[in-house]
Amino acid sequence: MTPSSAEVTLTIEGRRVTVPAGTSILEAAKTAGVLIPHYCYHPALSAPAMCRMCLVEVEGAPKLAPACVTPVADGQVISTESPRAREARTGVLEFYLVNHPLDCPICDQSGECKLQDYVAAEGRRHGRSLEPKRVLGRDDFGGDVLYYGDRCILCTRCVRFMREIAQDDALCVVQRGDRSVIDTFFERGLDGSLWAGNIVDICPVGALVSKDFLHKARAWDLDRTPSICPNCSQGCNIRIETRDNLVMRLKPRPNPEVNSYWMCDYGRHRYEWLNRADRLDAPQLRAPDGELVRTSWPEAITALVARLEADGWRHLENDRLDVELDGLPAEVLGLDDAHIGRHDLRAAARRAPGRFGIAVTHSPDVAPELAALGWDLIVAGHTHGGQVRLPLVGALVTNSHLPRRLASGLFRLGPAVVHVSPGLGTSKYAPFRFLCRPEATLLELLPAAPQ
């Protein structure tokens, strides 16, 4: 297969890779399974190339190149482990350690610190500095963030995050030379910022720490479980970090489609309720004697459905519409009411007798005609991009009371997104459930078509 003109082929540590033009050497190396050490670079932030840890040797180049900002070129031969590249990284690490305190035994970042990792892998066995180290102490940045200037390597990830992602220039580099430190503007600090906790996550060393997590646990003592943040409907991907079955902290997990690399402080700090010993951790059913008894979720949901059906609710449930629904074969009709005439509607809406018919429409005016044509269930939705999209699933059984709408007739177990191919025939659905009263008609779930 010949690479397109928008792609370049190069060699990294003896491995040929093909990547899109404009890709940095650092990102191209990842596709080859080569991890280039770095501090200041973050895939979601601008790259200042100031930490000098990602220097690599490019064949034919007069000097080492920073991999985070150097774009790939066709035919390049790159070495990340040549004597020149390793010597450069060893020298940079030695400079970082000139003023870095030996705080590893008490530092919250210990065990997940990139300075520890890189020094252990490529640093000098012994330091050569004889001068006393610079001492800056600890600074309270406000909110949940503490700053240890002695540990800071001035990668400026925190400054760039607040400027580029949080859109809040709350941090900056002050002073010059070896006196440079990260600081806030006057007395403002990070109080009131909804995103400040992320700078603790992206700090590669222990310069920025969380007050909430300070000296609470060691990184190697934590169990990590992927999860979803329960504190709002955004659905941020998170990692729950626990020790002895108690939640110690919440951390974001990368997901470019939902939360990128971040999570808000609202969700980050609302986890203490998970540790309460008196919270419900299983459903409870009221026994005939009036006492609440622990039970399983299947038993609780079965009891709920039975109670609702006893009160006149009708229950329809399915996982896929290409299986039988409520004992009847299902047939689906997706309609774009803005582009279909009444004659075409009647022609398209004919279906096989005896099949359970489900019609998808975003126009309540069409519902009476669909009911007259014999469709048993009408789902409120929109035709969008060649598919019928239902951002919230819900449907009401149609009958002679059309076009009356009874919003109170819908009991929704949960939202889902359903895609239906236009035209007659069945289609794979996301799982959903219906609970509806027999006298209900049509519920319009969306006031306007999605943008």
RODO-2510 file (C-alpha; in nm, 4 decimals, decimal comma):
residues 451
     n   res          X          Y          Z
     1     m     0,0000     0,0000     0,0000
     2     t     0,1502     0,3314    -0,1062
     3     p     0,1318     0,6125     0,1535
     4     s    -0,0716     0,9162     0,0484
     5     s     0,0900     1,2552    -0,0100
     6     a    -0,0477     1,3664     0,3273
     7     e     0,1657     1,1034     0,5013
     8     v     0,5378     1,0683     0,5594
     9     t     0,7464     0,7605     0,6320
    10     l     1,0437     0,7720     0,8667
    11     t     1,2567     0,5451     1,0807
    12     i     1,2657     0,5721     1,4610
    13     e     1,5042     0,3449     1,6478
    14     g     1,5171     0,1124     1,3486
    15     r     1,1381     0,0922     1,3124
    16     r     0,9694     0,2286     1,0011
    17     v     0,6480     0,4201     1,0697
    18     t     0,4058     0,6149     0,8504
    19     v     0,2269     0,9093     1,0095
    20     p     0,0327     1,2145     0,8877
    21     a     0,2433     1,5086     0,7736
    22     g     0,2924     1,7664     1,0488
    23     t     0,3059     1,5088     1,3289
    24     s     0,5737     1,5789     1,5871
    25     i     0,8597     1,3346     1,6316
    26     l     0,7423     1,2678     1,9870
    27     e     0,3940     1,1616     1,8751
    28     a     0,5320     0,9638     1,5822
    29     a     0,7593     0,7753     1,8206
    30     k     0,4554     0,6654     2,0220
    31     t     0,3149     0,4877     1,7153
    32     a     0,6424     0,2954     1,6960
    33     g     0,6223     0,2021     2,0631
    34     v     0,9056     0,4375     2,1580
    35     l     0,8417     0,6679     2,4550
    36     i     1,0608     0,9783     2,4530
    37     p     1,1115     1,1338     2,8004
    38     h     0,9505     1,4762     2,8382
    39     y     0,8190     1,7172     3,1006
    40     c     0,6733     2,0312     2,9433
    41     y     0,4890     1,8596     2,6575
    42     h     0,1234     1,7621     2,7009
    43     p    -0,0920     1,6502     2,4059
    44     a    -0,3753     1,8903     2,4973
    45     l    -0,1529     2,1984     2,5502
    46     s     0,0819     2,4098     2,3426
    47     a     0,4448     2,2934     2,3317
    48     p     0,7117     2,5437     2,4474
    49     a     1,0046     2,2968     2,4164
    50     m     1,1594     2,4344     2,7332
    51     c     1,2304     2,1269     2,9463
    52     r     1,4915     1,9958     2,6941
    53     m     1,4291     1,6364     2,8005
    54     c     1,2994     1,5222     2,4608
    55     l     1,6151     1,5967     2,2612
    56     v     1,6726     1,3360     1,9899
    57     e     1,9336     1,2853     1,7217
    58     v     1,8160     1,3307     1,3630
    59     e     2,0503     1,1898     1,1010
    60     g     2,2108     1,4734     0,9079
    61     a     2,1071     1,7473     1,1533
    62     p     2,3937     1,9492     1,3073
    63     k     2,2494     1,9380     1,6604
    64     l     1,9916     1,7584     1,8701
    65     a     1,6259     1,8460     1,8031
    66     p     1,3411     1,8802     2,0558
    67     a     1,1024     1,6005     1,9599
    68     c     0,7897     1,7763     2,0899
    69     v     0,7995     2,0602     1,8341
    70     t     1,0002     1,9156     1,5447
    71     p     0,7697     1,7901     1,2678
    72     v     0,8489     1,4663     1,0938
    73     a     0,9920     1,4642     0,7421
    74     d     0,9911     1,1908     0,4818
    75     g     1,2934     0,9652     0,5048
    76     q     1,4083     1,0892     0,8451
    77     v     1,6213     0,8559     1,0547
    78     i     1,5815     0,9348     1,4235
    79     s     1,7652     0,7959     1,7227
    80     t     1,6405     0,8466     2,0775
    81     e     1,8994     0,6216     2,2428
    82     s     2,2194     0,7378     2,0743
    83     p     2,5110     0,8347     2,3037
    84     r     2,4524     1,2053     2,2244
    85     a     2,0816     1,1900     2,3111
    86     r     2,1354     0,9958     2,6346
    87     e     2,4192     1,2247     2,7416
    88     a     2,1955     1,5290     2,6844
    89     r     1,9162     1,3832     2,8998
    90     t     2,1589     1,2888     3,1756
    91     g     2,2933     1,6444     3,1793
    92     v     1,9455     1,7987     3,1907
    93     l     1,8468     1,5733     3,4814
    94     e     2,1592     1,6739     3,6713
    95     f     2,0654     2,0404     3,6364
    96     y     1,7121     1,9684     3,7606
    97     l     1,8540     1,8021     4,0717
    98     v     2,0869     2,0897     4,1608
    99     n     1,8131     2,2588     4,3672
   100     h     1,5570     1,9805     4,3909
   101     p     1,5133     1,8699     4,7530
   102     l     1,5286     1,5073     4,8628
   103     d     1,1589     1,5049     4,9537
   104     c     1,0736     1,1677     4,8025
   105     p     0,9974     1,0028     5,1408
   106     i     0,7322     1,2677     5,2191
   107     c     0,6220     1,3814     4,8731
   108     d     0,2698     1,2900     4,7565
   109     q     0,3991     1,2433     4,4010
   110     s     0,6436     0,9735     4,5078
   111     g     0,5775     0,6533     4,3169
   112     e     0,4272     0,8313     4,0157
   113     c     0,6886     1,1049     3,9686
   114     k     0,8520     1,1420     3,6276
   115     l     1,1635     1,2945     3,7833
   116     q     1,2074     0,9814     3,9940
   117     d     1,1516     0,7568     3,6939
   118     y     1,3877     0,9367     3,4581
   119     v     1,6661     0,9808     3,7137
   120     a     1,6451     0,6133     3,8091
   121     a     1,6687     0,5176     3,4396
   122     e     1,9233     0,7680     3,3041
   123     g     2,0452     0,9973     3,5826
   124     r     2,3912     1,0125     3,7368
   125     r     2,4581     0,7754     4,0225
   126     h     2,5888     1,0612     4,2385
   127     g     2,5465     1,4380     4,2237
   128     r     2,8450     1,6691     4,1855
   129     s     2,7024     1,9909     4,3296
   130     l     2,8676     2,1135     4,6520
   131     e     2,6672     2,4349     4,6963
   132     p     2,3668     2,4505     4,9298
   133     k     2,0300     2,4061     4,7629
   134     r     1,7882     2,6923     4,7143
   135     v     1,5012     2,6893     4,9658
   136     l     1,1647     2,8445     4,8715
   137     g     0,9174     2,6733     5,1021
   138     r     0,5478     2,6148     5,0460
   139     d     0,2875     2,8523     4,9028
   140     d    -0,0917     2,8270     4,9220
   141     f    -0,2321     2,8990     4,5756
   142     g    -0,5904     2,8938     4,7034
   143     g    -0,8596     2,6384     4,6446
   144     d    -0,7261     2,2862     4,6859
   145     v    -0,3733     2,3566     4,5547
   146     l    -0,0429     2,3881     4,7401
   147     y     0,2813     2,4849     4,5624
   148     y     0,6293     2,3658     4,6628
   149     g     0,8683     2,5941     4,4777
   150     d     1,1725     2,3844     4,5733
   151     r     1,0395     2,0903     4,3725
   152     c     0,9240     2,2874     4,0673
   153     i     1,1086     2,2242     3,7383
   154     l     0,9299     2,5135     3,5594
   155     c     0,7704     2,3023     3,2882
   156     t     0,4854     2,5632     3,2891
   157     r     0,2160     2,3025     3,2276
   158     c     0,0056     2,4625     3,5008
   159     v     0,0436     2,8124     3,3529
   160     r    -0,0539     2,6956     3,0060
   161     f    -0,3488     2,4919     3,1332
   162     m    -0,4998     2,7878     3,3174
   163     r    -0,4481     3,0122     3,0136
   164     e    -0,5480     2,7752     2,7324
   165     i    -0,7998     2,5324     2,8848
   166     a    -0,9469     2,7084     3,1878
   167     q    -0,9332     3,0452     3,0052
   168     d    -0,8168     3,2074     3,3275
   169     d    -0,4719     3,3690     3,3497
   170     a    -0,4400     3,2978     3,7192
   171     l    -0,0789     3,1698     3,7134
   172     c     0,2448     3,3027     3,5687
   173     v     0,6234     3,2692     3,5955
   174     v     0,7769     3,5485     3,8030
   175     q     1,1406     3,6507     3,8602
   176     r     1,4191     3,5410     3,6274
   177     g     1,6968     3,2877     3,5993
   178     d     1,7443     3,0585     3,8976
   179     r     1,5002     3,2726     4,0990
   180     s     1,2061     3,1938     3,8702
   181     v     0,8966     3,0474     4,0357
   182     i     0,5282     2,9947     3,9547
   183     d     0,3051     3,2472     4,1285
   184     t    -0,0473     3,3856     4,1297
   185     f    -0,1475     3,7415     4,0509
   186     f    -0,1396     3,9412     4,3751
   187     e    -0,3794     3,7900     4,6309
   188     r    -0,6267     3,6460     4,3849
   189     g    -0,5039     3,2867     4,3728
   190     l    -0,7069     2,9941     4,2438
   191     d    -1,0094     3,0439     4,4675
   192     g    -1,3282     3,0073     4,2669
   193     s    -1,1658     2,8257     3,9737
   194     l    -1,3669     2,5238     3,8633
   195     w    -1,0703     2,3549     3,6909
   196     a    -0,7693     2,4229     3,9145
   197     g    -0,7469     2,0629     4,0351
   198     n    -0,6271     1,9559     3,6905
   199     i    -0,2939     2,1330     3,7369
   200     v    -0,2159     1,8881     4,0182
   201     d    -0,2874     1,5995     3,7787
   202     i    -0,0580     1,7267     3,5024
   203     c     0,2314     1,8376     3,7257
   204     p     0,5074     1,5845     3,6409
   205     v     0,6762     1,6251     3,9820
   206     g     0,5496     1,7021     4,3324
   207     a     0,5475     2,0807     4,3009
   208     l     0,1670     2,1067     4,2941
   209     v    -0,0211     1,8919     4,5433
   210     s    -0,3796     1,8601     4,6583
   211     k    -0,4686     1,9723     5,0096
   212     d    -0,7380     1,7062     5,0208
   213     f    -0,4918     1,4253     4,9363
   214     l    -0,1933     1,5641     5,1301
   215     h    -0,0158     1,2792     5,3160
   216     k    -0,3316     1,0657     5,2860
   217     a    -0,1916     0,7653     5,0971
   218     r     0,1055     0,6469     4,8918
   219     a     0,0657     0,5895     4,5201
   220     w     0,1671     0,2234     4,5438
   221     d    -0,0973     0,1550     4,8092
   222     l    -0,3869     0,2586     4,5847
   223     d    -0,6151     0,0346     4,3833
   224     r    -0,7330     0,1998     4,0617
   225     t    -1,0699     0,1314     3,9022
   226     p    -1,1960     0,2926     3,5781
   227     s    -1,5383     0,4502     3,6207
   228     i    -1,7671     0,7410     3,5266
   229     c    -1,8089     1,0533     3,7404
   230     p    -2,1500     1,0326     3,9128
   231     n    -2,1785     1,3994     4,0079
   232     c    -2,3429     1,5329     3,6900
   233     s    -2,4735     1,4163     3,3527
   234     q    -2,1555     1,4984     3,1562
   235     g    -2,0251     1,1453     3,2038
   236     c    -1,6580     1,2336     3,2535
   237     n    -1,4337     0,9293     3,2441
   238     i    -1,2580     0,8966     3,5782
   239     r    -1,0364     0,6652     3,7782
   240     i    -1,1416     0,5840     4,1337
   241     e    -0,8368     0,5362     4,3548
   242     t    -0,9054     0,3429     4,6744
   243     r    -0,7196     0,2045     4,9727
   244     d    -0,8737    -0,0530     5,2077
   245     n    -1,2016    -0,0138     5,0153
   246     l    -1,2198     0,3592     5,0890
   247     v    -1,2084     0,6192     4,8121
   248     m    -0,8972     0,8363     4,8477
   249     r    -0,9403     1,0526     4,5376
   250     l    -1,0895     1,0758     4,1890
   251     k    -0,8731     1,1325     3,8811
   252     p    -0,9750     1,1965     3,5188
   253     r    -0,9212     0,9349     3,2475
   254     p    -0,8516     1,0568     2,8914
   255     n    -1,1493     1,0422     2,6567
   256     p    -1,1349     1,2887     2,3647
   257     e    -1,5076     1,2476     2,2925
   258     v    -1,6292     1,3368     2,6430
   259     n    -1,3894     1,5087     2,8811
   260     s    -1,0525     1,5146     2,7007
   261     y    -0,7934     1,4845     2,9803
   262     w    -0,9783     1,6856     3,2442
   263     m    -1,2520     1,6866     3,5048
   264     c    -1,4050     1,9719     3,7042
   265     d    -1,3369     2,0294     4,0724
   266     y    -1,7071     1,9865     4,1498
   267     g    -1,6907     1,6225     4,0506
   268     r    -1,3374     1,5711     4,1793
   269     h    -1,4112     1,6634     4,5395
   270     r    -1,7551     1,5070     4,5835
   271     y    -1,6611     1,1527     4,6730
   272     e    -1,6878     1,1445     5,0534
   273     w    -2,0440     1,0167     5,0326
   274     l    -1,9011     0,6990     4,8783
   275     n    -1,7187     0,6300     5,2049
   276     r    -2,0188     0,6723     5,4341
   277     a    -2,0906     0,3529     5,6249
   278     d    -2,4627     0,4326     5,6489
   279     r    -2,5312     0,4818     5,2772
   280     l    -2,7431     0,2358     5,0802
   281     d    -2,5304    -0,0088     4,8843
   282     a    -2,8123    -0,2449     4,7846
   283     p    -3,1844    -0,2034     4,7048
   284     q    -3,4374    -0,2628     4,9802
   285     l    -3,7933    -0,3953     4,9568
   286     r    -4,0615    -0,3488     5,2187
   287     a    -4,1671    -0,6855     5,3596
   288     p    -4,5289    -0,7668     5,4559
   289     d    -4,4463    -0,6823     5,8178
   290     g    -4,3428    -0,3309     5,7113
   291     e    -3,9675    -0,3786     5,7495
   292     l    -3,7212    -0,2863     5,4716
   293     v    -3,5185    -0,5904     5,3656
   294     r    -3,2023    -0,5955     5,1490
   295     t    -3,2498    -0,7631     4,8133
   296     s    -3,0859    -0,7936     4,4709
   297     w    -3,1372    -0,5570     4,1777
   298     p    -3,3232    -0,8144     3,9616
   299     e    -3,5674    -0,8844     4,2441
   300     a    -3,6172    -0,5131     4,3129
   301     i    -3,6828    -0,4259     3,9451
   302     t    -3,9166    -0,7233     3,9047
   303     a    -4,1142    -0,6102     4,2083
   304     l    -4,1254    -0,2526     4,0724
   305     v    -4,2594    -0,3654     3,7338
   306     a    -4,5175    -0,5907     3,8987
   307     r    -4,6405    -0,3034     4,1170
   308     l    -4,6687    -0,0668     3,8170
   309     e    -4,8472    -0,3246     3,6026
   310     a    -5,0905    -0,3862     3,8884
   311     d    -5,1664    -0,0131     3,8800
   312     g    -5,2503    -0,0225     3,5065
   313     w    -4,9092     0,0341     3,3465
   314     r    -4,8269    -0,1687     3,0384
   315     h    -4,4717    -0,2990     3,0058
   316     l    -4,2839    -0,3487     2,6781
   317     e    -3,9178    -0,4434     2,6897
   318     n    -3,6570    -0,5399     2,4341
   319     d    -3,2846    -0,5356     2,3720
   320     r    -3,2966    -0,5387     1,9912
   321     l    -3,5897    -0,4763     1,7619
   322     d    -3,4866    -0,7537     1,5262
   323     v    -3,6108    -0,9989     1,7871
   324     e    -3,9724    -1,0458     1,8864
   325     l    -4,1161    -0,7650     2,0952
   326     d    -4,3778    -0,8642     2,3508
   327     g    -4,4340    -1,1904     2,1620
   328     l    -4,4917    -1,0207     1,8246
   329     p    -4,2508    -0,9647     1,5340
   330     a    -4,1501    -0,5972     1,5292
   331     e    -4,1395    -0,3692     1,2256
   332     v    -3,9968    -0,0165     1,2230
   333     l    -4,0830     0,2844     1,0068
   334     g    -3,8597     0,5910     1,0134
   335     l    -4,0102     0,9095     0,8658
   336     d    -3,8706     1,2530     0,7839
   337     d    -4,1957     1,4492     0,7967
   338     a    -4,0452     1,7619     0,6408
   339     h    -3,9782     1,5798     0,3119
   340     i    -4,2622     1,3307     0,2761
   341     g    -4,6105     1,4000     0,1474
   342     r    -4,9330     1,2512     0,2795
   343     h    -4,9732     1,0251    -0,0267
   344     d    -4,6165     0,8990     0,0101
   345     l    -4,6752     0,8558     0,3822
   346     r    -4,9679     0,6223     0,3246
   347     a    -4,7748     0,4312     0,0592
   348     a    -4,4707     0,3901     0,2828
   349     a    -4,6652     0,3125     0,5970
   350     r    -4,8277    -0,0069     0,4748
   351     r    -4,6963    -0,2987     0,6705
   352     a    -4,7500    -0,6668     0,7079
   353     p    -5,0597    -0,7506     0,9122
   354     g    -5,0027    -0,9056     1,2529
   355     r    -4,6645    -0,7411     1,3065
   356     f    -4,6051    -0,4999     1,5943
   357     g    -4,5489    -0,1681     1,4194
   358     i    -4,3272     0,1097     1,5600
   359     a    -4,3232     0,4475     1,3839
   360     v    -4,0612     0,7171     1,4432
   361     t    -4,1610     1,0779     1,3728
   362     h    -4,0906     1,4289     1,4963
   363     s    -4,4263     1,5738     1,3895
   364     p    -4,7334     1,5289     1,6122
   365     d    -4,9536     1,6014     1,3090
   366     v    -4,8526     1,2717     1,1505
   367     a    -4,9424     1,0673     1,4599
   368     p    -5,3206     1,0432     1,3872
   369     e    -5,2569     0,9192     1,0334
   370     l    -5,0042     0,6639     1,1537
   371     a    -5,2513     0,5411     1,4162
   372     a    -5,5253     0,5150     1,1490
   373     l    -5,2840     0,3095     0,9363
   374     g    -5,2459     0,0630     1,2203
   375     w    -4,9108     0,1438     1,3759
   376     d    -4,9152     0,0284     1,7386
   377     l    -4,6382     0,2405     1,8897
   378     i    -4,5243     0,5928     1,8014
   379     v    -4,1817     0,7115     1,9129
   380     a    -4,1027     1,0831     1,9194
   381     g    -3,7724     1,1433     1,7395
   382     h    -3,5982     1,3208     1,4524
   383     t    -3,4534     1,2188     1,1188
   384     h    -3,0972     1,3488     1,1144
   385     g    -2,8005     1,2601     0,8951
   386     g    -2,9714     0,9661     0,7261
   387     q    -3,0859     0,8104     1,0526
   388     v    -3,3712     0,8599     1,2927
   389     r    -3,2186     0,9864     1,6155
   390     l    -3,3907     0,9564     1,9511
   391     p    -3,1858     1,1491     2,2096
   392     l    -3,4275     1,0350     2,4813
   393     v    -3,6143     0,7129     2,4282
   394     g    -3,9802     0,7161     2,5122
   395     a    -4,3020     0,6065     2,3496
   396     l    -4,6699     0,5853     2,4247
   397     v    -4,9182     0,3358     2,2891
   398     t    -5,1562     0,4993     2,0405
   399     n    -5,5343     0,4646     2,0430
   400     s    -5,8534     0,6481     1,9518
   401     h    -5,7725     0,9468     2,1781
   402     l    -5,5178     1,0889     1,9289
   403     p    -5,3763     1,3529     1,9133
   404     r    -5,4198     1,3984     2,2892
   405     r    -5,0833     1,3953     2,4731
   406     l    -5,0453     1,2634     2,8249
   407     a    -4,6920     1,3373     2,9464
   408     s    -4,7813     1,1875     3,2834
   409     g    -4,8459     0,8569     3,1080
   410     l    -4,4753     0,7827     3,0586
   411     f    -4,2621     0,6149     3,3206
   412     r    -3,9027     0,6309     3,1905
   413     l    -3,6475     0,3898     3,3367
   414     g    -3,3528     0,5769     3,1818
   415     p    -3,2253     0,7647     2,8773
   416     a    -3,0689     0,5949     2,5777
   417     v    -2,9768     0,6844     2,2213
   418     v    -3,1432     0,4825     1,9463
   419     h    -3,0627     0,4836     1,5745
   420     v    -3,3177     0,3534     1,3236
   421     s    -3,2444     0,3128     0,9539
   422     p    -3,5098     0,4952     0,7464
   423     g    -3,7642     0,2835     0,5648
   424     l    -3,9424    -0,0396     0,6429
   425     g    -3,7594    -0,3221     0,8099
   426     t    -3,5932    -0,3927     1,1383
   427     s    -3,2812    -0,2353     1,2811
   428     k    -3,0463    -0,2917     1,5721
   429     y    -3,1422    -0,0729     1,8648
   430     a    -2,9603     0,0269     2,1781
   431     p    -3,1274    -0,1414     2,4780
   432     f    -3,4360     0,0421     2,6054
   433     r    -3,7580    -0,0191     2,7977
   434     f    -4,1099     0,1182     2,7828
   435     l    -4,3594     0,1464     3,0650
   436     c    -4,6761     0,3214     2,9597
   437     r    -5,0437     0,3536     3,0480
   438     p    -5,2904     0,1998     2,7989
   439     e    -5,4775     0,5287     2,7484
   440     a    -5,1628     0,7272     2,6605
   441     t    -5,1049     0,8532     2,3086
   442     l    -4,7985     1,0505     2,1933
   443     l    -4,5206     1,2140     2,3933
   444     e    -4,2976     1,4602     2,2119
   445     l    -3,9635     1,4271     2,3834
   446     l    -3,7670     1,6855     2,1861
   447     p    -3,8994     2,0387     2,1179
   448     a    -3,6709     2,1023     1,8210
   449     a    -3,4549     1,8990     1,5869
   450     p    -3,0902     1,8574     1,6986
   451     q    -2,8428     2,1043     1,5535
***
